[in-house]
Amino acid sequence: IMGQYSMPLGSLYSASKYALEGLTEGLYYELKDHGVSATTIVPGGHRTSFLDSVVWATNAHSSESAYGATTQAFIKFMQKLAKRPAAPGAEAVSLATVKLVRKKAMQKSLPREVIVGKDAWMVVILRNILPHSFYHSLMSRSYQTMLKRS
């Protein structure tokens, strides 16, 4: 879902996801007439060890860093998200992938994207129905709350 929006300290990660969104959308239209399908699977938050693999800048956590408090709040928030009992595991994405392969095997056309997870659906719906200014105001307030410095 980070290819649909971005957040503080997630800019580079989101940029890579936005790029995949654009690539897949272009391929979807480009290859459709040749019988080739391109679909983006858009998962929301899932239980993974992603945060364990993040490499932070040397002084990112330092109180002397301009990003120190924000980085600490971000890590705390991400750890909280990862521990949610309702957060789906990777199985949901695997099942979506298997469904797409089976659908294609039956010569059915594939959708442009498949959204997996309640949080992903919520972001997509809000982004599509709310006026841009209200959506961005809502996201800004959410980030302020999420990264509140304690």
DSSP file with accessible surface (Angstrom, degrees, kcal/mol):
  #  RESIDUE AA STRUCTURE BP1 BP2  ACC     N-H-->O    O-->H-N    N-H-->O    O-->H-N    TCO  KAPPA ALPHA  PHI   PSI    X-CA   Y-CA   Z-CA
    1    1 A I    >>        0   0   26      0, 0.0     3,-2.6     0, 0.0     4,-0.8   0.000 360.0 360.0 360.0 -16.9    0.0    0.0    0.0
    2    2 A M  T 34  +     0   0   30      1,-0.3    16,-0.3    41,-0.3    15,-0.2   0.593 360.0  65.6 -69.0  -4.8    3.1    2.2    0.4
    3    3 A G  T 34 S+     0   0    7     14,-0.2    -1,-0.3     1,-0.1     3,-0.1   0.465 100.9  50.7 -87.9  -2.7    2.9    2.6   -3.4
    4    4 A Q  T <4 S-     0   0   24     -3,-2.6     2,-0.3     1,-0.3    -2,-0.2   0.600 126.8  -0.4-104.2 -22.9   -0.4    4.4   -3.0
    5    5 A Y     <  -     0   0   43     -4,-0.8    -1,-0.3     9,-0.0     2,-0.3  -0.962  65.6-138.5-155.5 169.6    0.7    6.9   -0.3
    6    6 A S        -     0   0   39     -2,-0.3     5,-0.1    -3,-0.1    -3,-0.1  -0.831  11.5-162.6-130.9 172.2    3.9    7.9    1.6
    7    7 A M    >   -     0   0   17     -2,-0.3     3,-2.4    -5,-0.1     4,-0.2  -0.951  41.3 -64.6-149.0 164.6    4.7    8.8    5.1
    8    8 A P  T 3  S+     0   0   46      0, 0.0     0, 0.0     0, 0.0     0, 0.0  -0.268 122.8  10.8 -54.7 138.5    7.5   10.5    7.1
    9    9 A L  T 3  S+     0   0   55      1,-0.1     4,-0.1    -3,-0.0     3,-0.0   0.503 115.2  82.5  67.5   8.5   10.6    8.4    7.0
   10   10 A G    <>  +     0   0    7     -3,-2.4     4,-3.0     2,-0.1     5,-0.3   0.246  52.8 110.0-119.0  12.3    9.1    6.2    4.3
   11   11 A S  H  > S+     0   0   78     -4,-0.2     4,-2.4     1,-0.2     5,-0.1   0.908  81.2  41.8 -58.5 -50.2    9.9    8.4    1.3
   12   12 A L  H  > S+     0   0  153      2,-0.2     4,-1.8     1,-0.2    -1,-0.2   0.916 116.1  49.6 -67.4 -40.4   12.5    6.2   -0.3
   13   13 A Y  H  > S+     0   0   92      1,-0.2     4,-1.6     2,-0.2    -2,-0.2   0.947 113.3  46.7 -61.8 -47.0   10.6    3.0    0.4
   14   14 A S  H  X S+     0   0    0     -4,-3.0     4,-3.2     1,-0.2     5,-0.3   0.880 105.9  59.7 -63.5 -37.4    7.4    4.5   -1.1
   15   15 A A  H  X S+     0   0   55     -4,-2.4     4,-2.1    -5,-0.3    -1,-0.2   0.908 104.9  49.3 -58.8 -40.3    9.3    5.8   -4.1
   16   16 A S  H  X S+     0   0   58     -4,-1.8     4,-1.7     1,-0.2    -1,-0.2   0.891 113.2  47.0 -67.3 -35.2   10.3    2.2   -5.0
   17   17 A K  H  X S+     0   0   69     -4,-1.6     4,-2.2     2,-0.2   -14,-0.2   0.893 109.6  52.4 -72.8 -41.6    6.7    1.1   -4.6
   18   18 A Y  H  X S+     0   0   94     -4,-3.2     4,-2.4   -16,-0.3    -2,-0.2   0.903 108.2  53.5 -58.0 -40.5    5.4    4.0   -6.7
   19   19 A A  H  X S+     0   0   63     -4,-2.1     4,-2.7    -5,-0.3    -2,-0.2   0.916 108.2  48.4 -62.6 -42.4    7.9    3.0   -9.4
   20   20 A L  H  X S+     0   0   90     -4,-1.7     4,-2.7     2,-0.2     5,-0.2   0.888 109.4  53.6 -65.0 -38.0    6.5   -0.6   -9.4
   21   21 A E  H  X S+     0   0   27     -4,-2.2     4,-2.5     2,-0.2    -2,-0.2   0.941 112.2  44.3 -59.2 -49.0    3.0    0.7   -9.6
   22   22 A G  H  X S+     0   0   44     -4,-2.4     4,-2.4     2,-0.2    -2,-0.2   0.911 113.7  49.7 -64.2 -42.7    3.9    2.8  -12.7
   23   23 A L  H  X S+     0   0  101     -4,-2.7     4,-2.6     2,-0.2     5,-0.2   0.947 113.5  45.4 -61.1 -48.2    5.8    0.0  -14.3
   24   24 A T  H  X S+     0   0   26     -4,-2.7     4,-2.6     1,-0.2    -2,-0.2   0.899 111.6  51.9 -66.6 -39.1    3.0   -2.5  -13.8
   25   25 A E  H  X S+     0   0   88     -4,-2.5     4,-1.8    -5,-0.2     5,-0.2   0.939 111.6  47.1 -62.9 -44.5    0.4   -0.1  -15.0
   26   26 A G  H  X S+     0   0   36     -4,-2.4     4,-2.6     1,-0.2    -2,-0.2   0.933 114.0  47.1 -60.9 -45.4    2.3    0.6  -18.2
   27   27 A L  H  X S+     0   0   57     -4,-2.6     4,-2.8     1,-0.2     5,-0.3   0.869 105.5  61.0 -64.9 -35.9    2.9   -3.1  -18.8
   28   28 A Y  H  X S+     0   0   32     -4,-2.6     4,-0.9    -5,-0.2    -1,-0.2   0.947 114.6  33.1 -55.2 -50.4   -0.7   -3.9  -18.2
   29   29 A Y  H  < S+     0   0  136     -4,-1.8     4,-0.5     1,-0.2    -2,-0.2   0.873 119.4  52.4 -76.1 -36.8   -1.8   -1.7  -21.1
   30   30 A E  H  < S+     0   0  128     -4,-2.6    -2,-0.2    -5,-0.2     3,-0.2   0.885 119.2  32.2 -66.7 -40.0    1.2   -2.4  -23.3
   31   31 A L  H ><>S+     0   0   46     -4,-2.8     5,-1.8    -5,-0.2     3,-1.7   0.547  91.0  93.7 -99.7  -8.3    1.0   -6.2  -23.1
   32   32 A K  G ><5S+     0   0  109     -4,-0.9     3,-1.8    -5,-0.3    -1,-0.2   0.892  84.8  52.3 -54.4 -45.4   -2.8   -6.7  -22.9
   33   33 A D  G 3 5S+     0   0  152     -4,-0.5    -1,-0.3     1,-0.3    -2,-0.1   0.642 106.1  56.8 -68.3 -12.3   -3.3   -7.1  -26.6
   34   34 A H  G < 5S-     0   0  143     -3,-1.7    -1,-0.3     2,-0.2    -2,-0.2   0.263 119.9-106.8-100.5   7.4   -0.5   -9.8  -26.6
   35   35 A G  T < 5S+     0   0   51     -3,-1.8     2,-0.5     1,-0.3    -3,-0.2   0.606  79.1 130.0  79.9  11.3   -2.3  -12.0  -24.0
   36   36 A V      < -     0   0   71     -5,-1.8     2,-0.3    -9,-0.1    -1,-0.3  -0.854  44.2-151.6-102.5 132.6    0.2  -11.1  -21.3
   37   37 A S        -     0   0   42     -2,-0.5     2,-0.4    -3,-0.1    -9,-0.1  -0.794  11.0-170.8-103.7 146.0   -1.2   -9.9  -17.9
   38   38 A A        +     0   0   15     -2,-0.3     2,-0.4    72,-0.1    -6,-0.0  -0.974  13.1 172.7-135.1 119.7    0.3   -7.6  -15.4
   39   39 A T        -     0   0   32     -2,-0.4     2,-0.5   -12,-0.0    74,-0.2  -0.984  23.8-142.3-129.4 139.1   -1.3   -7.2  -12.0
   40   40 A T  E     -a  113   0A  17     72,-2.0    74,-2.6    -2,-0.4     2,-0.6  -0.883  11.2-149.1 -98.2 127.6   -0.1   -5.4   -8.9
   41   41 A I  E     -a  114   0A  43     -2,-0.5    74,-0.2    72,-0.2    52,-0.0  -0.884  12.7-161.6 -93.2 123.2   -0.9   -7.0   -5.6
   42   42 A V  E     -a  115   0A   2     72,-3.7    74,-2.6    -2,-0.6     2,-0.2  -0.820  10.7-174.5-111.0  89.7   -1.3   -4.2   -3.1
   43   43 A P  E     -a  116   0A  41      0, 0.0   -41,-0.3     0, 0.0    74,-0.2  -0.589  12.1-147.3 -85.1 148.9   -1.0   -5.6    0.5
   44   44 A G        -     0   0   10     72,-2.1     2,-0.2     1,-0.2   -42,-0.1   0.043  57.8 -32.9 -85.9-154.3   -1.6   -3.6    3.6
   45   45 A G        +     0   0   27    -44,-0.0     2,-0.3    -2,-0.0    -1,-0.2  -0.438  67.8 179.7 -69.1 134.4    0.3   -4.1    6.8
   46   46 A H        -     0   0   29     -2,-0.2     2,-0.7    41,-0.1    43,-0.2  -0.944  38.7 -94.7-132.4 156.8    1.3   -7.6    7.5
   47   47 A R        +     0   0  114     41,-2.4    43,-0.4    -2,-0.3     2,-0.3  -0.613  67.9 136.2 -72.8 111.3    3.2   -9.4   10.3
   48   48 A T        -     0   0   85     -2,-0.7     3,-0.3    41,-0.1     4,-0.1  -0.899  66.0-115.2-143.4 176.2    6.8   -9.5    9.1
   49   49 A S  S >> S+     0   0   82     -2,-0.3     3,-0.9     1,-0.2     4,-0.7   0.028  72.5 125.5-102.0  26.2   10.3   -9.0   10.4
   50   50 A F  G >4  +     0   0   87      1,-0.3     3,-1.6     2,-0.2     4,-0.5   0.890  67.6  54.8 -51.8 -47.6   10.7   -6.0    8.0
   51   51 A L  G >4 S+     0   0   32     -3,-0.3     3,-1.1     1,-0.3    -1,-0.3   0.834  99.8  62.2 -62.0 -29.2   11.6   -3.6   10.8
   52   52 A D  G <4 S+     0   0  140     -3,-0.9    -1,-0.3     1,-0.2    -2,-0.2   0.761 103.3  50.0 -66.4 -24.1   14.4   -5.9   11.9
   53   53 A S  G << S+     0   0   82     -3,-1.6    -1,-0.2    -4,-0.7     2,-0.2   0.498  82.5 113.0 -95.4  -2.5   16.1   -5.5    8.5
   54   54 A V    <   -     0   0   46     -3,-1.1     2,-0.6    -4,-0.5    -3,-0.0  -0.507  55.8-151.1 -72.3 132.5   16.0   -1.7    8.4
   55   55 A V        -     0   0  140     -2,-0.2     2,-0.2     0, 0.0     3,-0.1  -0.934  14.2-157.0-106.0 116.5   19.4   -0.1    8.6
   56   56 A W        -     0   0   68     -2,-0.6     5,-0.0     1,-0.1     0, 0.0  -0.610  27.4 -92.8 -92.4 153.8   19.3    3.4   10.2
   57   57 A A    >   -     0   0   73     -2,-0.2     3,-1.9     1,-0.1     4,-0.4  -0.237  46.7-101.0 -59.4 154.6   21.8    6.2    9.7
   58   58 A T  T 3  S+     0   0  140      1,-0.3     3,-0.3     2,-0.1    -1,-0.1   0.863 119.6  26.4 -50.0 -46.0   24.5    6.2   12.4
   59   59 A N  T >  S+     0   0  110      1,-0.2     3,-1.1     2,-0.1    -1,-0.3   0.154  84.4 117.1-106.8  20.7   23.0    9.0   14.4
   60   60 A A  T <  S+     0   0    9     -3,-1.9    11,-0.3     1,-0.3    12,-0.2   0.842  82.8  41.6 -58.8 -33.9   19.3    8.5   13.5
   61   61 A H  T 3  S+     0   0   76     -4,-0.4    -1,-0.3    -3,-0.3    -2,-0.1   0.535  89.9 116.8 -90.9  -7.4   18.3    7.7   17.1
   62   62 A S    X   -     0   0   31     -3,-1.1     3,-1.3     1,-0.1     6,-0.3  -0.328  67.8-136.2 -66.1 140.9   20.4   10.4   18.6
   63   63 A S  T 3  S+     0   0  115      1,-0.3     6,-0.2     5,-0.2    -1,-0.1   0.711 107.3  61.0 -67.7 -17.7   18.7   13.2   20.5
   64   64 A E  T 3  S+     0   0  179     -5,-0.1    -1,-0.3     4,-0.1     2,-0.2   0.620  86.8  93.8 -83.3 -13.0   21.1   15.6   18.7
   65   65 A S  S X  S-     0   0   37     -3,-1.3     3,-1.2    -6,-0.2     4,-0.4  -0.571  79.1-132.9 -79.9 142.3   19.8   14.5   15.3
   66   66 A A  T 3  S+     0   0   95      1,-0.3     4,-0.2    -2,-0.2    -1,-0.1   0.781 112.7  41.0 -62.0 -24.1   17.0   16.6   13.8
   67   67 A Y  T 3> S+     0   0  144     -8,-0.1     4,-3.2     1,-0.1     5,-0.3   0.356  86.1 103.3-103.9   3.7   15.3   13.2   13.1
   68   68 A G  H <> S+     0   0    0     -3,-1.2     4,-2.4    -6,-0.3     5,-0.2   0.935  85.4  38.1 -55.2 -55.6   16.1   11.6   16.4
   69   69 A A  H  > S+     0   0   41     -4,-0.4     4,-2.5     1,-0.2    -1,-0.2   0.901 118.3  50.6 -66.3 -38.7   12.7   11.9   18.1
   70   70 A T  H  > S+     0   0   15     -4,-0.2     4,-2.7     2,-0.2    -2,-0.2   0.922 110.3  49.7 -65.4 -42.5   10.8   11.2   14.9
   71   71 A T  H  X S+     0   0    3     -4,-3.2     4,-2.6   -11,-0.3     5,-0.2   0.933 111.7  48.0 -62.1 -45.7   12.9    8.1   14.2
   72   72 A Q  H  X S+     0   0   97     -4,-2.4     4,-2.3    -5,-0.3    -1,-0.2   0.921 113.7  47.1 -62.0 -42.6   12.3    6.8   17.7
   73   73 A A  H  X S+     0   0    9     -4,-2.5     4,-2.5     2,-0.2    -2,-0.2   0.902 111.7  51.7 -66.2 -38.4    8.5    7.5   17.5
   74   74 A F  H  X S+     0   0   18     -4,-2.7     4,-2.8     2,-0.2     5,-0.2   0.929 110.2  47.8 -63.3 -46.6    8.4    5.8   14.0
   75   75 A I  H  X S+     0   0   24     -4,-2.6     4,-2.5     2,-0.2     5,-0.2   0.931 112.2  49.7 -61.6 -43.9   10.1    2.7   15.3
   76   76 A K  H  X S+     0   0  121     -4,-2.3     4,-2.1    -5,-0.2    -1,-0.2   0.925 112.4  47.8 -61.4 -43.4    7.8    2.5   18.3
   77   77 A F  H  X S+     0   0   57     -4,-2.5     4,-2.4     1,-0.2    -2,-0.2   0.927 112.0  48.8 -63.8 -45.5    4.8    2.9   16.0
   78   78 A M  H  X S+     0   0   46     -4,-2.8     4,-2.3     1,-0.2    -1,-0.2   0.883 109.9  51.8 -64.9 -36.9    6.0    0.2   13.5
   79   79 A Q  H  X S+     0   0   93     -4,-2.5     4,-1.2    -5,-0.2    -1,-0.2   0.915 109.6  50.5 -64.4 -39.5    6.7   -2.2   16.3
   80   80 A K  H  < S+     0   0  158     -4,-2.1     3,-0.4    -5,-0.2     4,-0.4   0.921 110.8  48.8 -63.7 -43.8    3.2   -1.7   17.6
   81   81 A L  H >< S+     0   0   55     -4,-2.4     3,-1.4     1,-0.2    -1,-0.2   0.902 107.5  54.6 -61.7 -42.9    1.7   -2.3   14.2
   82   82 A A  H 3< S+     0   0   40     -4,-2.3    -1,-0.2     1,-0.3    -2,-0.2   0.775 107.3  51.5 -64.0 -25.8    3.7   -5.5   13.7
   83   83 A K  T 3< S+     0   0  163     -4,-1.2    -1,-0.3    -3,-0.4    -2,-0.2   0.446  76.6 127.6 -93.0  -0.2    2.3   -6.9   17.0
   84   84 A R    X   -     0   0   74     -3,-1.4     3,-1.0    -4,-0.4   -37,-0.1  -0.352  56.5-144.3 -58.1 129.3   -1.4   -6.3   16.1
   85   85 A P  T 3  S+     0   0  129      0, 0.0    -1,-0.2     0, 0.0    -3,-0.0   0.840 100.1  52.8 -64.7 -28.0   -3.2   -9.6   16.6
   86   86 A A  T 3  S+     0   0   90      2,-0.1    -2,-0.1    -3,-0.0    -3,-0.0   0.582  80.5 113.4 -84.4  -8.2   -5.5   -8.7   13.7
   87   87 A A    <   -     0   0    0     -3,-1.0   -41,-0.1    -6,-0.1   -40,-0.1  -0.468  69.6-125.6 -66.1 126.7   -2.6   -8.0   11.3
   88   88 A P        -     0   0   40      0, 0.0   -41,-2.4     0, 0.0     2,-0.1  -0.332  17.5-125.7 -71.6 157.2   -2.6  -10.7    8.6
   89   89 A G    >   -     0   0    7    -43,-0.2     3,-1.3     1,-0.1     4,-0.4  -0.297  39.3 -87.0 -87.2-177.7    0.4  -12.9    7.9
   90   90 A A  T >> S+     0   0   56    -43,-0.4     4,-2.1     1,-0.3     3,-0.5   0.660 113.3  85.2 -67.4 -13.1    2.0  -13.3    4.5
   91   91 A E  H 3> S+     0   0  125      1,-0.2     4,-2.9     2,-0.2    -1,-0.3   0.851  81.5  60.1 -59.0 -35.4   -0.5  -16.1    3.7
   92   92 A A  H <> S+     0   0   33     -3,-1.3     4,-1.9     1,-0.2    -1,-0.2   0.907 107.5  44.5 -61.4 -40.3   -3.1  -13.6    2.6
   93   93 A V  H <> S+     0   0   37     -3,-0.5     4,-2.3    -4,-0.4    -1,-0.2   0.911 112.5  52.2 -70.4 -40.3   -0.8  -12.3   -0.2
   94   94 A S  H  X S+     0   0   70     -4,-2.1     4,-2.5     1,-0.2    -2,-0.2   0.922 109.5  49.4 -61.1 -43.0    0.2  -15.9   -1.1
   95   95 A L  H  X S+     0   0  110     -4,-2.9     4,-2.5     1,-0.2    -1,-0.2   0.899 109.4  51.5 -64.1 -40.5   -3.5  -16.8   -1.5
   96   96 A A  H  X S+     0   0   13     -4,-1.9     4,-1.9    -5,-0.2    -1,-0.2   0.908 110.5  49.6 -62.1 -39.7   -4.2  -13.8   -3.6
   97   97 A T  H  X S+     0   0   60     -4,-2.3     4,-2.3     2,-0.2    -2,-0.2   0.929 110.1  49.4 -65.2 -45.4   -1.2  -14.8   -5.9
   98   98 A V  H  X S+     0   0   62     -4,-2.5     4,-2.6     1,-0.2     5,-0.2   0.917 109.2  53.0 -61.5 -41.3   -2.5  -18.4   -6.2
   99   99 A K  H  X S+     0   0  151     -4,-2.5     4,-2.4     1,-0.2    -1,-0.2   0.903 109.1  49.5 -61.1 -40.7   -6.0  -17.1   -7.1
  100  100 A L  H  X S+     0   0   22     -4,-1.9     4,-2.5     2,-0.2    -1,-0.2   0.919 110.7  49.1 -64.5 -42.8   -4.5  -14.9   -9.9
  101  101 A V  H  X S+     0   0   94     -4,-2.3     4,-2.4     1,-0.2    -2,-0.2   0.933 113.0  47.3 -63.7 -42.7   -2.5  -17.8  -11.3
  102  102 A R  H  X S+     0   0  169     -4,-2.6     4,-1.4     2,-0.2    -1,-0.2   0.907 111.1  51.5 -65.6 -40.3   -5.5  -20.1  -11.3
  103  103 A K  H  <>S+     0   0   80     -4,-2.4     5,-2.2    -5,-0.2     3,-0.3   0.924 112.0  46.2 -62.1 -44.1   -7.6  -17.4  -12.9
  104  104 A K  H ><5S+     0   0   69     -4,-2.5     3,-2.0     1,-0.2    -1,-0.2   0.883 107.1  58.1 -67.2 -36.8   -5.1  -16.9  -15.7
  105  105 A A  H 3<5S+     0   0   75     -4,-2.4    -1,-0.2     1,-0.3    -2,-0.2   0.810 102.8  54.4 -63.6 -26.9   -4.8  -20.6  -16.1
  106  106 A M  T 3<5S-     0   0  117     -4,-1.4    -1,-0.3    -3,-0.3    -2,-0.2   0.168 122.1-110.5 -90.6  16.0   -8.5  -20.7  -16.9
  107  107 A Q  T < 5S+     0   0  163     -3,-2.0     2,-0.3     1,-0.2    -3,-0.2   0.770  70.6 144.8  63.3  27.9   -7.9  -18.0  -19.6
  108  108 A K      < -     0   0  109     -5,-2.2    -1,-0.2    -6,-0.2     2,-0.1  -0.706  54.4-106.8 -94.6 150.5   -9.7  -15.3  -17.6
  109  109 A S        -     0   0   93     -2,-0.3    -1,-0.1    -3,-0.1   -72,-0.0  -0.477  33.2-130.9 -75.4 147.8   -8.5  -11.7  -17.7
  110  110 A L        -     0   0   20     -2,-0.1   -72,-0.1     1,-0.1    -1,-0.1  -0.701  19.5-109.6 -98.8 150.9   -6.8  -10.4  -14.6
  111  111 A P        -     0   0   46      0, 0.0     3,-0.1     0, 0.0    -1,-0.1  -0.321  25.8-116.3 -72.0 160.7   -7.5   -7.2  -12.8
  112  112 A R  S    S+     0   0   39      1,-0.2   -72,-2.0   -73,-0.1     2,-0.3   0.876  95.8   3.1 -63.7 -38.7   -5.1   -4.3  -12.9
  113  113 A E  E     -a   40   0A  60    -74,-0.2     2,-0.4     2,-0.0   -72,-0.2  -0.995  59.4-149.4-148.9 155.2   -4.6   -4.6   -9.2
  114  114 A V  E     -a   41   0A  35    -74,-2.6   -72,-3.7    -2,-0.3     2,-0.5  -0.996  16.8-149.9-124.9 123.3   -5.6   -6.7   -6.3
  115  115 A I  E     -a   42   0A  19     -2,-0.4     2,-0.5   -74,-0.2   -74,-0.1  -0.823  11.9-166.8 -98.7 130.2   -5.9   -5.1   -2.8
  116  116 A V  E     +a   43   0A  16    -74,-2.6   -72,-2.1    -2,-0.5     4,-0.2  -0.969  48.2  27.4-122.7 120.6   -5.2   -7.4    0.2
  117  117 A G  S  > S-     0   0   20     -2,-0.5     4,-2.2   -74,-0.2     5,-0.2   0.097  76.6-101.7 108.5 141.7   -6.0   -6.4    3.7
  118  118 A K  H  > S+     0   0  191      1,-0.2     4,-2.4     2,-0.2     5,-0.1   0.879 119.5  52.2 -62.0 -40.8   -8.6   -4.2    5.4
  119  119 A D  H  > S+     0   0   46      2,-0.2     4,-2.2     1,-0.2    -1,-0.2   0.900 108.8  50.6 -66.8 -36.1   -6.1   -1.3    6.0
  120  120 A A  H  > S+     0   0    0      1,-0.2     4,-2.4     2,-0.2    -2,-0.2   0.934 110.9  49.0 -65.3 -43.5   -5.1   -1.3    2.3
  121  121 A W  H  X S+     0   0  124     -4,-2.2     4,-2.8     1,-0.2     5,-0.2   0.910 109.1  53.1 -61.2 -41.7   -8.8   -1.2    1.3
  122  122 A M  H  X S+     0   0  115     -4,-2.4     4,-2.8     2,-0.2     5,-0.3   0.930 110.2  46.8 -61.8 -44.7   -9.4    1.7    3.7
  123  123 A V  H  X S+     0   0   24     -4,-2.2     4,-2.7     2,-0.2     5,-0.2   0.944 114.0  47.8 -62.3 -46.2   -6.5    3.8    2.3
  124  124 A V  H  X S+     0   0    7     -4,-2.4     4,-1.8     2,-0.2    -2,-0.2   0.932 114.5  45.8 -62.6 -45.0   -7.6    3.1   -1.3
  125  125 A I  H  X S+     0   0   82     -4,-2.8     4,-2.1     2,-0.2     5,-0.3   0.951 114.5  47.0 -64.5 -48.4  -11.3    4.0   -0.6
  126  126 A L  H  X S+     0   0   50     -4,-2.8     4,-2.3    -5,-0.2    -2,-0.2   0.922 112.4  50.3 -60.6 -42.2  -10.5    7.1    1.4
  127  127 A R  H  < S+     0   0   69     -4,-2.7    -1,-0.2    -5,-0.3    -2,-0.2   0.844 114.9  44.4 -64.5 -33.0   -8.0    8.3   -1.3
  128  128 A N  H  < S+     0   0  124     -4,-1.8    -1,-0.2    -5,-0.2    -2,-0.2   0.768 121.1  34.8 -84.8 -26.1  -10.6    7.8   -4.0
  129  129 A I  H  < S+     0   0  120     -4,-2.1    -2,-0.2    -5,-0.1    -3,-0.2   0.740 101.6  77.9-103.0 -24.4  -13.7    9.3   -2.4
  130  130 A L  S  < S-     0   0   37     -4,-2.3     2,-0.0    -5,-0.3     0, 0.0  -0.582  89.1-102.6 -86.2 147.5  -12.3   12.2   -0.3
  131  131 A P     >  -     0   0   86      0, 0.0     4,-2.8     0, 0.0     3,-0.3  -0.385  37.0-115.5 -59.5 145.5  -11.3   15.5   -1.9
  132  132 A H  H  > S+     0   0  125      1,-0.2     4,-2.9     2,-0.2     5,-0.3   0.885 113.7  52.1 -53.6 -45.6   -7.5   15.7   -2.1
  133  133 A S  H  > S+     0   0   98      1,-0.2     4,-1.9     2,-0.2    -1,-0.2   0.907 113.0  44.3 -62.4 -39.3   -7.2   18.5    0.3
  134  134 A F  H  > S+     0   0   98     -3,-0.3     4,-2.7     2,-0.2    -2,-0.2   0.921 112.9  51.3 -70.8 -42.1   -9.2   16.7    3.0
  135  135 A Y  H  X S+     0   0    4     -4,-2.8     4,-2.7     1,-0.2    -2,-0.2   0.945 112.6  45.7 -58.8 -47.5   -7.4   13.4    2.4
  136  136 A H  H  X S+     0   0  109     -4,-2.9     4,-2.5    -5,-0.2    -1,-0.2   0.875 112.0  51.4 -67.8 -34.4   -4.0   15.1    2.8
  137  137 A S  H  X S+     0   0   52     -4,-1.9     4,-2.4    -5,-0.3    -1,-0.2   0.925 111.1  48.6 -64.9 -43.0   -5.1   17.0    5.9
  138  138 A L  H  X S+     0   0   50     -4,-2.7     4,-2.3     2,-0.2    -2,-0.2   0.928 113.0  47.1 -62.3 -45.0   -6.4   13.7    7.4
  139  139 A M  H  X S+     0   0   26     -4,-2.7     4,-2.6     2,-0.2     5,-0.2   0.917 110.5  52.7 -65.1 -40.8   -3.1   11.9    6.6
  140  140 A S  H  X S+     0   0   58     -4,-2.5     4,-2.2     1,-0.2    -2,-0.2   0.930 111.0  46.2 -61.1 -45.0   -1.1   14.8    8.0
  141  141 A R  H  X S+     0   0  117     -4,-2.4     4,-2.2     1,-0.2    -1,-0.2   0.896 111.1  53.4 -65.2 -37.6   -3.0   14.7   11.2
  142  142 A S  H  X S+     0   0   55     -4,-2.3     4,-3.0     1,-0.2    -2,-0.2   0.919 109.7  47.6 -62.2 -43.6   -2.6   11.0   11.4
  143  143 A Y  H  X S+     0   0   36     -4,-2.6     4,-2.8     2,-0.2    -1,-0.2   0.888 109.1  53.7 -66.1 -37.8    1.2   11.2   10.9
  144  144 A Q  H  < S+     0   0  131     -4,-2.2    -1,-0.2    -5,-0.2    -2,-0.2   0.926 114.0  42.4 -62.4 -41.5    1.4   13.9   13.6
  145  145 A T  H >< S+     0   0  108     -4,-2.2     3,-1.3     1,-0.2    -2,-0.2   0.939 115.4  49.5 -68.6 -45.2   -0.5   11.6   16.0
  146  146 A M  H 3< S+     0   0   29     -4,-3.0    -2,-0.2     1,-0.3    -1,-0.2   0.884 118.3  38.2 -62.4 -40.3    1.5    8.6   15.0
  147  147 A L  T 3< S+     0   0   13     -4,-2.8    -1,-0.3    -5,-0.2    -2,-0.2   0.123  80.4 150.6-102.8  24.3    4.9   10.3   15.3
  148  148 A K    <   -     0   0  160     -3,-1.3     2,-0.5   -75,-0.1    -3,-0.1  -0.307  50.2-121.8 -58.8 127.7    4.0   12.2   18.4
  149  149 A R              0   0  155     -5,-0.1    -1,-0.1    -2,-0.1   -79,-0.1  -0.626 360.0 360.0 -77.5 122.3    7.2   12.7   20.3
  150  150 A S              0   0  134     -2,-0.5   -77,-0.0   -81,-0.2    -1,-0.0  -0.460 360.0 360.0 -95.2 360.0    6.9   11.3   23.8
